[in-house]
C-alpha cells in the first residue's frame, strides 16, 4: 500500500507536534494532501474509475473544511501550512 505507518509518522512529524500527533489540523491536512496527490496520479491513468473520483472529491471537501476551521482559529498556522504544502498559488 502507498501509505504505510512509517510514511504517516513522517508526515505527522513534519507537520504536527510529534510523529504520534494525528489529531492536529496541520497533520490531518498534510495527510489528506498526500492522499489527494496519490489519487490524482491514479485518476490520470484510470479515467473511468468513478468511485475513486468520488472519494477524491470527498477528501478535497474534508481538507477544505479543515483549512477553513484553521483559518478561523489561527491565521498564522493557516498561512504556515498553506506555504509549507504549497496549496495555493
C-alpha positions as CSV (number, residue, x, y, z in Angstrom):
1,X,0.0,0.0,0.0
2,X,1.2,3.5,-0.7
3,X,0.5,4.9,2.8
4,X,2.4,2.8,5.4
5,X,2.6,3.6,9.1
6,X,6.2,4.8,8.6
7,X,5.1,7.3,5.9
8,X,2.2,8.5,8.2
9,X,4.7,9.0,11.1
10,X,6.9,11.1,8.8
11,X,4.0,13.2,7.6
12,X,2.9,13.8,11.2
13,X,6.4,14.5,12.4
14,X,7.0,17.1,9.7
15,X,3.7,18.8,10.0
16,X,2.4,18.1,13.6
17,X,3.9,18.3,17.0
18,X,5.2,14.7,17.0
19,X,5.0,11.5,15.0
20,X,2.1,10.3,17.0
21,X,0.2,13.6,16.8
22,X,-2.5,12.6,14.3
23,X,-5.1,14.9,15.7
24,X,-3.6,18.2,14.9
25,X,-5.2,20.1,12.0
26,X,-1.9,20.5,10.3
27,X,-1.1,16.8,10.4
28,X,-4.6,15.9,9.1
29,X,-4.3,18.5,6.2
30,X,-0.9,17.1,5.3
31,X,-2.2,13.5,5.3
32,X,-5.2,14.5,3.1
33,X,-2.8,16.3,0.8
34,X,-0.6,13.2,0.4
35,X,-3.7,11.0,-0.3
36,X,-5.1,13.5,-2.7
37,X,-1.9,13.7,-4.7
38,X,-1.7,9.9,-4.9
39,X,-5.4,9.6,-6.0
40,X,-4.8,12.4,-8.6
41,X,-2.0,10.4,-10.2
42,X,-4.2,7.3,-10.1
43,X,-7.1,9.0,-11.8
44,X,-4.8,10.3,-14.6
45,X,-4.1,6.7,-15.5
46,X,-7.6,5.4,-14.9
47,X,-10.1,7.9,-16.2
48,X,-13.2,5.8,-15.7
49,X,-12.6,5.0,-12.0
50,X,-15.6,6.9,-10.8
51,X,-15.6,5.5,-7.2
52,X,-12.1,6.8,-6.7
53,X,-13.1,10.1,-8.2
54,X,-15.9,10.4,-5.7
55,X,-13.6,9.5,-2.8
56,X,-11.1,12.2,-4.1
57,X,-13.8,14.8,-4.1
58,X,-14.9,13.9,-0.5
59,X,-11.3,14.2,0.6
60,X,-10.9,17.6,-1.0
61,X,-14.0,18.7,0.8
62,X,-12.7,17.5,4.1
63,X,-9.4,19.2,3.6
64,X,-11.1,22.4,2.7
65,X,-13.3,22.3,5.8
66,X,-10.2,21.7,8.0
67,X,-8.4,24.6,6.4
68,X,-11.4,26.9,6.9
69,X,-11.5,25.9,10.6
70,X,-7.8,26.6,10.9
71,X,-8.1,29.9,9.1
72,X,-10.9,31.0,11.5
73,X,-9.0,29.7,14.6
74,X,-5.4,30.8,13.9
75,X,-4.5,32.6,10.7
76,X,-0.7,32.3,11.2
77,X,-0.9,28.5,11.4
78,X,-3.1,28.5,8.4
79,X,-0.7,30.6,6.3
80,X,2.2,28.4,7.5
81,X,0.6,25.1,6.4
82,X,-0.5,26.6,3.1
83,X,3.0,27.8,2.4
84,X,4.6,24.5,3.6
85,X,2.4,22.3,1.5
86,X,2.2,24.8,-1.4
87,X,-1.6,24.5,-1.7
88,X,-2.4,28.0,-3.0
89,X,-0.6,29.7,-5.9
